[in-house]
């Protein structure tokens, strides 16, 4: 069985067994109660019958001739002979010959017959008992109401004793008592049959539970996960199946989007690689075949070097994006050891120094403005790549003699990095796609300045990795400002 089937099996078995045991317990209680009621009624009938027989017998209450015993086991010990009025009433009261009791089948080992004086002393007892009975509930009830009954259980003997008492015409009390074996004793006597019945019940419960478990689990074990809404099993599962379908569609959409992005990336990378490789191959072939004059070799060599550098930069940018994608897919596992407190002011100063020769080529001026503490938690290589690409783009798409300003602002909730240029700007219709891979606003200008079209894509993925917000403000001819808002360190 599978784990699910086992759980259902044990749940059903437990419920089934509980019902079986509850039924067994109810049957035990009902049988005990029925036996006790029947025994009590039979004892009451016997008591009334004996009273009628004794009062009909004229000699039943005649005084004994010499005070001798009457009836088997009877005696005068403890019998009142003088004194109170109660004694006077019962002075001559002794049960008639044992033949009257025996004729009714009473006074045996199963039925005890007792006659009790109003003061509780025993006038006659078929078992010879002589203790005072004035505190017995059935005797008290008979003396006051004419009839009384009681039930007492003996923990030691495991027996239930039933008592029924009637008040006789002479004022004394006639009481009959019998014992009834407790149901546990009855079950003990029937130990083997009872054990067989219990084992049979358990076996039936096991079979029923197994069948029900299989029937309940079967629809769950055969769910069609590829089409959750096609499963019509239990109404209670509909919300779960609907969530599964929504997740399936979301995953399918993500897979399709990833596949589309992969196809686009492959096509774009192939196109971007083809151009410099074609240039390098063409010029190299001209030089190899001697079709280039000696005076032109430096010129063609410079062209080949430029395209090779462009190709190298393209490969490096693609590798950076691949690393960012990998880190973004498993950030918790791959970045925990690399996260550190990074000073953006120092990082920006170093970036400006590295790009100073490139800026000087276009007569671009750099400015660094920083207020407050400009520290963030992040991965240093990624932050360096983000800042470098922002500044490089600001130079590449700037105007001759323009400027680039790097601003660092620290607030209570965030640390902002803003790179602003005085360049050509970006049209509104292009701003939504500017962070896509290989997207260029001005493809001719980008080619001339050596851009790969991946710089802002790297910035976007780096911002996502650091949980930062990205904002772009630009208009044609008025320059561009890109702001990255990092969560406050600490």
C-alpha positions as CSV (number, residue, x, y, z in Angstrom):
1,X,0.0,0.0,0.0
2,X,1.1,3.6,-0.5
3,X,1.4,6.0,2.4
4,X,-2.0,7.6,1.5
5,X,-3.7,4.2,1.4
6,X,-2.3,3.3,4.7
7,X,-3.4,6.5,6.4
8,X,-6.9,6.1,5.0
9,X,-6.9,2.4,6.0
10,X,-6.0,3.0,9.6
11,X,-8.4,5.9,9.8
12,X,-11.3,3.8,8.5
13,X,-10.2,0.8,10.6
14,X,-10.1,2.9,13.8
15,X,-13.6,4.3,13.1
16,X,-14.9,0.8,12.3
17,X,-13.4,-0.8,15.3
18,X,-14.7,2.1,17.5
19,X,-18.2,1.4,16.2
20,X,-17.8,-2.4,16.8
21,X,-16.5,-1.8,20.4
22,X,-19.2,0.7,21.0
23,X,-21.8,-1.8,19.8
24,X,-20.2,-4.5,22.0
25,X,-20.3,-2.1,25.0
26,X,-23.9,-1.2,24.4
27,X,-24.9,-4.9,24.1
28,X,-23.1,-5.6,27.3
29,X,-24.9,-2.8,29.1
30,X,-28.3,-3.7,27.6
31,X,-27.8,-7.4,28.6
32,X,-26.7,-6.5,32.1
33,X,-29.6,-4.1,32.6
34,X,-32.2,-6.6,31.1
35,X,-31.0,-9.4,33.4
36,X,-31.0,-7.2,36.4
37,X,-34.5,-6.0,35.7
38,X,-35.8,-9.5,35.0
39,X,-34.2,-10.8,38.2
40,X,-35.6,-7.9,40.3
41,X,-39.1,-8.5,38.9
42,X,-38.9,-12.2,39.5
43,X,-37.7,-11.6,43.1
44,X,-40.6,-9.1,43.7
45,X,-43.1,-11.7,42.4
46,X,-41.7,-14.4,44.7
47,X,-41.9,-12.0,47.7
48,X,-45.5,-11.3,47.1
49,X,-46.3,-15.0,46.5
50,X,-44.6,-16.0,49.8
51,X,-46.4,-13.3,51.7
52,X,-49.8,-14.5,50.4
53,X,-48.9,-18.1,51.3
54,X,-47.8,-17.3,54.8
55,X,-50.7,-15.1,55.6
56,X,-53.1,-17.7,54.2
57,X,-51.6,-20.3,56.5
58,X,-53.3,-20.0,59.9
59,X,-50.4,-21.6,61.7
60,X,-47.9,-19.4,60.1
61,X,-47.8,-17.0,63.0
62,X,-48.8,-19.3,65.9
63,X,-46.6,-19.1,68.9
64,X,-44.3,-22.1,69.3
65,X,-45.1,-24.5,72.0
66,X,-41.8,-24.5,73.7
67,X,-39.9,-21.6,72.0
68,X,-38.1,-24.1,69.8
69,X,-36.8,-23.6,66.3
70,X,-39.1,-23.4,63.4
71,X,-37.8,-23.9,59.9
72,X,-34.4,-25.0,59.0
73,X,-31.7,-22.8,60.3
74,X,-34.1,-20.7,62.4
75,X,-33.3,-19.7,66.0
76,X,-34.4,-17.5,68.8
77,X,-31.1,-15.8,69.3
78,X,-31.6,-12.1,69.2
79,X,-35.4,-12.5,69.1
80,X,-37.3,-10.1,71.3
81,X,-39.5,-11.6,74.0
82,X,-40.5,-8.6,76.1
83,X,-40.1,-4.9,76.4
84,X,-41.2,-2.5,73.7
85,X,-44.5,-2.5,71.8
86,X,-42.6,-3.7,68.7
87,X,-41.5,-6.7,70.6
88,X,-45.1,-7.3,71.7
89,X,-46.3,-7.2,68.1
90,X,-43.8,-9.8,67.0
91,X,-43.4,-11.8,70.2
92,X,-45.0,-14.8,68.6
93,X,-44.0,-14.1,65.0
94,X,-41.9,-16.9,63.6
95,X,-42.2,-18.2,60.1
96,X,-44.3,-21.3,59.7
97,X,-42.7,-24.6,59.0
98,X,-40.1,-24.7,56.4
99,X,-42.4,-26.8,54.2
100,X,-44.3,-23.6,53.3
101,X,-41.1,-22.0,52.0
102,X,-39.8,-25.1,50.4
103,X,-43.1,-25.7,48.6
104,X,-42.5,-22.4,46.8
105,X,-38.9,-23.3,46.0
106,X,-37.5,-20.6,48.2
107,X,-35.0,-20.6,51.0
108,X,-32.5,-22.3,48.8
109,X,-28.9,-21.4,48.0
110,X,-30.1,-19.0,45.3
111,X,-32.9,-17.3,47.3
112,X,-32.5,-16.1,50.9
113,X,-35.6,-15.6,53.0
114,X,-35.5,-13.3,56.0
115,X,-38.2,-12.0,58.5
116,X,-37.2,-8.8,60.3
117,X,-38.8,-7.2,63.3
118,X,-39.7,-3.5,63.2
119,X,-36.6,-2.7,65.3
120,X,-34.4,-4.4,62.7
121,X,-33.7,-7.7,64.6
122,X,-33.8,-10.9,62.6
123,X,-36.7,-13.2,63.5
124,X,-35.9,-15.7,60.8
125,X,-33.2,-16.1,58.2
126,X,-32.8,-19.1,55.9
127,X,-29.0,-18.8,56.1
128,X,-28.9,-18.2,59.9
129,X,-27.7,-14.6,59.8
130,X,-28.6,-12.6,62.9
131,X,-27.2,-9.0,62.4
132,X,-29.5,-6.1,62.8
133,X,-31.1,-5.0,59.6
134,X,-32.6,-1.6,60.7
135,X,-30.2,0.3,58.3
136,X,-31.1,-1.6,55.2
137,X,-32.7,0.6,52.6
138,X,-35.2,-2.0,51.5
139,X,-36.3,-2.6,55.1
140,X,-36.6,1.1,55.9
141,X,-38.7,1.5,52.7
142,X,-41.0,-1.5,53.6
143,X,-41.6,-0.2,57.1
144,X,-42.6,3.2,55.9
145,X,-44.2,2.5,52.6
146,X,-45.1,-1.2,52.8
147,X,-42.7,-2.3,50.1
148,X,-39.0,-1.6,49.3
149,X,-36.2,-2.9,47.0
150,X,-32.5,-2.4,46.7
151,X,-29.5,-3.4,44.7
152,X,-25.9,-3.8,46.1
153,X,-22.7,-4.8,44.3
154,X,-19.9,-6.7,45.9
155,X,-16.5,-5.7,44.5
156,X,-14.9,-8.7,46.3
157,X,-17.2,-11.4,45.1
158,X,-18.0,-9.7,41.8
159,X,-21.8,-10.2,42.4
160,X,-24.9,-8.1,42.3
161,X,-27.3,-8.7,45.2
162,X,-31.0,-7.9,44.7
163,X,-33.4,-7.4,47.7
164,X,-37.2,-7.0,47.9
165,X,-39.1,-6.5,51.1
166,X,-42.8,-6.4,52.1
167,X,-44.4,-5.4,55.3
168,X,-46.5,-8.3,56.8
169,X,-49.8,-7.8,58.6
170,X,-48.2,-8.3,62.0
171,X,-45.8,-5.4,61.4
172,X,-42.7,-7.4,60.6
173,X,-40.9,-7.3,57.3
174,X,-40.5,-10.2,54.9
175,X,-37.4,-9.9,52.7
176,X,-36.2,-12.1,49.8
177,X,-32.7,-11.7,48.4
178,X,-30.9,-13.3,45.5
179,X,-27.5,-12.9,43.9
180,X,-26.8,-12.4,40.2
181,X,-23.4,-13.0,38.7
182,X,-21.8,-9.9,37.2
183,X,-21.5,-9.9,33.4
184,X,-17.7,-10.2,33.7
185,X,-18.1,-13.5,35.4
186,X,-20.5,-14.6,32.7
187,X,-18.1,-13.5,30.0
188,X,-15.3,-15.3,31.9
189,X,-17.3,-18.5,31.8
190,X,-17.8,-17.9,28.0
191,X,-14.2,-16.8,27.5
192,X,-13.4,-18.8,24.4
193,X,-16.7,-18.0,22.5
194,X,-16.4,-14.4,23.5
195,X,-12.8,-14.3,22.3
196,X,-13.8,-15.8,19.0
197,X,-16.5,-13.3,18.5
198,X,-14.1,-10.4,19.3
199,X,-11.5,-11.7,16.8
200,X,-14.2,-12.1,14.2
201,X,-15.3,-8.5,14.7
202,X,-11.7,-7.3,14.3
203,X,-11.2,-9.4,11.2
204,X,-14.4,-8.0,9.7
205,X,-13.3,-4.5,10.6
206,X,-9.9,-5.1,8.9
207,X,-11.6,-6.3,5.7
208,X,-14.1,-3.5,5.6
209,X,-11.4,-0.9,6.3
210,X,-9.1,-2.3,3.6
211,X,-11.9,-2.2,1.0
212,X,-13.1,1.3,2.0
213,X,-9.5,2.6,2.0
214,X,-8.8,1.3,-1.5
215,X,-12.1,2.7,-2.8
216,X,-11.4,6.1,-1.2
217,X,-7.8,6.3,-2.2
218,X,-8.1,5.0,-5.8
219,X,-9.4,8.3,-7.2
220,X,-6.6,10.3,-5.5
221,X,-3.9,7.9,-6.7
222,X,-5.1,8.2,-10.3
223,X,-5.3,12.0,-10.6
224,X,-4.4,13.4,-14.0
225,X,-2.0,16.1,-13.0
226,X,-1.7,17.3,-16.6
227,X,-5.3,18.3,-16.6
228,X,-6.4,18.8,-13.0
229,X,-9.9,20.1,-13.8
230,X,-10.7,16.9,-15.8
231,X,-10.6,15.0,-12.5
232,X,-14.1,14.8,-10.9
233,X,-13.5,12.9,-7.7
234,X,-14.7,14.7,-4.6
235,X,-16.2,18.2,-4.4
236,X,-13.9,18.9,-1.5
237,X,-10.9,18.6,-3.9
238,X,-12.2,21.2,-6.4
239,X,-10.4,24.2,-4.7
240,X,-7.1,22.2,-4.7
241,X,-7.6,21.1,-8.3
242,X,-8.3,24.6,-9.4
243,X,-5.1,25.9,-7.7
244,X,-3.2,23.1,-9.3
245,X,-4.5,24.1,-12.7
246,X,-3.6,27.7,-12.1
247,X,-0.1,26.7,-11.1
248,X,0.2,24.4,-14.1
249,X,-0.8,27.2,-16.4
250,X,1.6,29.6,-14.7
251,X,4.4,27.1,-15.0
252,X,3.6,26.5,-18.6
253,X,3.6,30.2,-19.3
254,X,6.9,30.6,-17.6
255,X,8.4,27.7,-19.5
256,X,7.2,29.2,-22.8
257,X,8.5,32.6,-21.9
258,X,11.9,31.1,-20.9
259,X,12.0,29.2,-24.2
260,X,11.1,32.3,-26.2
261,X,13.7,34.3,-24.3
262,X,16.3,31.6,-25.0
263,X,15.4,31.6,-28.7
264,X,15.7,35.3,-28.9
265,X,19.0,35.3,-27.0
266,X,20.4,32.7,-29.3
267,X,19.3,34.6,-32.4
268,X,20.6,37.9,-31.0
269,X,23.9,36.4,-29.9
270,X,24.4,34.8,-33.2
271,X,23.7,38.0,-35.0
272,X,25.9,40.1,-32.7
273,X,28.8,37.6,-33.1
274,X,28.4,37.3,-36.8
275,X,29.1,41.0,-37.5
276,X,32.5,41.3,-35.8
277,X,33.6,37.9,-37.0
278,X,32.7,38.8,-40.6
279,X,34.8,42.0,-40.3
280,X,37.7,40.3,-38.8
281,X,37.6,37.4,-41.3
282,X,37.3,39.8,-44.3
283,X,40.1,42.1,-43.3
284,X,42.4,39.2,-42.3
285,X,41.8,37.5,-45.6
286,X,42.7,40.7,-47.5
287,X,45.9,41.0,-45.5
288,X,46.7,37.3,-46.0
289,X,46.4,37.4,-49.8
290,X,48.5,40.5,-50.0
291,X,45.8,42.7,-51.3
292,X,46.5,45.4,-48.7
293,X,49.3,47.9,-49.2
294,X,52.0,48.0,-46.6
295,X,51.0,51.5,-45.7
296,X,47.4,50.3,-45.0
297,X,48.3,47.4,-42.8
298,X,48.2,49.5,-39.5
299,X,44.7,50.8,-40.5
300,X,43.3,47.3,-41.1
301,X,45.0,45.9,-38.1
302,X,43.3,48.6,-36.0
303,X,39.9,47.6,-37.5
304,X,40.6,44.0,-36.7
305,X,41.6,44.8,-33.1
306,X,38.5,47.0,-32.6
307,X,36.2,44.3,-33.8
308,X,38.0,41.7,-31.7
309,X,37.6,43.9,-28.6
310,X,33.9,44.3,-29.4
311,X,33.6,40.6,-29.7
312,X,35.4,40.1,-26.4
313,X,33.2,42.6,-24.7
314,X,30.1,40.9,-26.1
315,X,31.2,37.5,-24.8
316,X,32.0,39.0,-21.4
317,X,28.5,40.6,-21.1
318,X,26.8,37.4,-22.1
319,X,28.7,35.5,-19.4
320,X,27.8,38.2,-16.8
321,X,24.1,37.9,-17.7
322,X,24.3,34.1,-17.5
323,X,25.8,34.4,-14.0
324,X,23.1,36.8,-12.9
325,X,20.4,34.5,-14.2
326,X,22.0,31.6,-12.2
327,X,22.3,33.7,-9.1
328,X,18.7,34.9,-9.4
329,X,17.4,31.3,-9.7
330,X,19.1,30.2,-6.5
331,X,19.9,33.4,-4.7
332,X,19.7,31.8,-1.2
333,X,22.1,29.0,-2.0
334,X,24.6,30.9,-4.1
335,X,24.8,34.4,-2.7
336,X,24.7,33.9,1.0
337,X,28.5,33.6,1.3
338,X,29.2,36.4,-1.2
339,X,27.0,39.1,0.3
340,X,29.0,41.9,2.0
341,X,28.7,45.5,3.0
342,X,29.8,47.5,0.0
343,X,30.7,51.2,0.0
344,X,29.2,52.7,-3.2
345,X,31.2,55.9,-2.9
346,X,34.5,54.0,-3.2
347,X,33.0,51.8,-5.9
348,X,31.8,54.8,-7.9
349,X,35.2,56.6,-7.6
350,X,37.0,53.5,-8.9
351,X,34.6,53.2,-11.8
352,X,35.2,56.8,-12.8
353,X,38.9,56.3,-12.8
354,X,38.6,53.2,-15.0
355,X,36.4,55.0,-17.5
356,X,38.3,58.3,-17.5
357,X,40.3,57.5,-20.7
358,X,37.0,56.6,-22.5
359,X,35.4,59.8,-21.3
360,X,38.4,61.9,-22.4
361,X,38.1,60.5,-25.9
362,X,34.7,62.1,-26.2
363,X,35.5,65.1,-24.0
364,X,33.0,64.0,-21.3
365,X,33.3,65.4,-17.8
366,X,32.6,63.2,-14.7
367,X,31.1,64.5,-11.5
368,X,30.6,62.5,-8.2
369,X,28.1,63.7,-5.6
370,X,27.6,61.8,-2.4
371,X,25.5,62.7,0.7
372,X,25.4,60.6,3.9
373,X,26.3,56.9,4.3
374,X,26.3,55.2,0.9
375,X,26.7,51.5,1.9
376,X,24.6,48.6,0.8
377,X,24.6,44.8,1.3
378,X,25.3,43.0,-1.9
379,X,27.7,41.1,-4.1
380,X,30.6,43.4,-5.1
381,X,31.2,42.0,-8.6
382,X,27.6,42.5,-9.5
383,X,27.5,46.0,-8.1
384,X,30.7,46.9,-10.0
385,X,29.2,45.6,-13.2
386,X,26.0,47.6,-12.7
387,X,27.8,50.9,-12.0
388,X,30.3,50.4,-14.8
389,X,27.5,49.7,-17.4
390,X,25.5,52.7,-16.3
391,X,28.5,55.0,-16.5
392,X,29.7,53.5,-19.8
393,X,26.3,54.0,-21.4
394,X,26.1,57.5,-20.1
395,X,29.4,58.2,-22.0
396,X,28.6,56.2,-25.1
397,X,25.2,57.9,-25.7
398,X,26.3,61.4,-24.6
399,X,27.1,64.4,-26.7
400,X,30.6,65.8,-27.4
401,X,31.6,68.0,-24.5
402,X,28.8,66.7,-22.3
403,X,28.9,65.5,-18.7
404,X,28.0,62.5,-16.5
405,X,27.0,62.9,-12.9
406,X,27.0,60.0,-10.4
407,X,24.9,60.9,-7.3
408,X,24.7,58.8,-4.1
409,X,21.8,59.7,-1.7
410,X,21.2,58.0,1.6
411,X,17.7,58.1,3.2
412,X,16.1,56.4,6.2
413,X,14.8,53.6,4.0
414,X,17.1,53.3,1.0
415,X,20.4,54.1,-0.6
416,X,20.0,55.6,-4.1
417,X,22.5,55.4,-6.9
418,X,21.7,57.8,-9.8
419,X,23.6,58.2,-13.0
420,X,22.6,61.3,-15.1
421,X,24.0,62.3,-18.5
422,X,23.5,65.2,-21.0
423,X,23.2,62.9,-23.9
424,X,20.8,62.2,-26.8
425,X,18.0,60.9,-24.5
426,X,15.4,58.1,-25.1
427,X,12.0,58.4,-26.8
428,X,9.0,57.5,-24.7
429,X,8.1,54.5,-26.9
430,X,11.6,53.0,-26.4
431,X,11.8,53.4,-22.6
432,X,9.7,50.3,-21.8
433,X,12.1,48.1,-23.8
434,X,15.4,49.8,-23.1
435,X,16.3,47.2,-20.4
436,X,15.8,44.2,-22.8
437,X,18.7,42.3,-24.0
438,X,20.3,43.5,-27.3
439,X,17.7,46.3,-27.6
440,X,19.2,49.5,-28.9
441,X,17.5,52.9,-29.4
442,X,20.1,53.9,-32.1
443,X,21.7,50.8,-33.5
444,X,24.0,52.7,-35.8
445,X,25.3,54.9,-33.0
446,X,25.7,51.8,-30.7
447,X,27.7,50.0,-33.4
448,X,30.0,53.0,-33.9
449,X,30.7,53.4,-30.2
450,X,31.1,49.7,-29.5
451,X,28.0,49.0,-27.5
452,X,26.8,45.4,-27.1
453,X,23.1,46.1,-26.2
454,X,23.5,44.2,-23.0
455,X,24.6,46.9,-20.5
456,X,21.2,48.0,-19.2
457,X,20.0,44.3,-19.2
458,X,22.9,43.6,-16.8
459,X,21.8,46.6,-14.6
460,X,18.2,45.3,-14.6
461,X,19.2,41.7,-13.5
462,X,21.6,43.1,-10.9
463,X,18.8,45.3,-9.4
464,X,16.5,42.3,-9.2
465,X,19.2,40.2,-7.5
466,X,19.6,42.9,-4.8
467,X,15.9,43.6,-4.4
468,X,16.4,47.2,-5.7
469,X,14.0,49.4,-7.5
470,X,14.9,50.7,-11.0
471,X,13.7,54.1,-12.4
472,X,14.3,55.7,-15.8
473,X,13.7,59.4,-16.6
474,X,14.6,60.6,-20.1
475,X,13.4,62.6,-23.1
476,X,15.0,63.1,-26.5
477,X,17.8,65.7,-26.5
478,X,17.5,66.3,-22.8
479,X,19.7,63.5,-21.5
480,X,18.9,60.4,-19.3
481,X,18.8,59.7,-15.6
482,X,18.8,56.1,-14.2
483,X,18.1,55.6,-10.5
484,X,18.7,52.4,-8.6
485,X,17.2,52.4,-5.0
486,X,18.8,49.7,-2.8
487,X,17.2,48.6,0.5
488,X,18.9,50.4,3.5
489,X,21.9,48.4,4.8
490,X,21.3,47.0,8.4
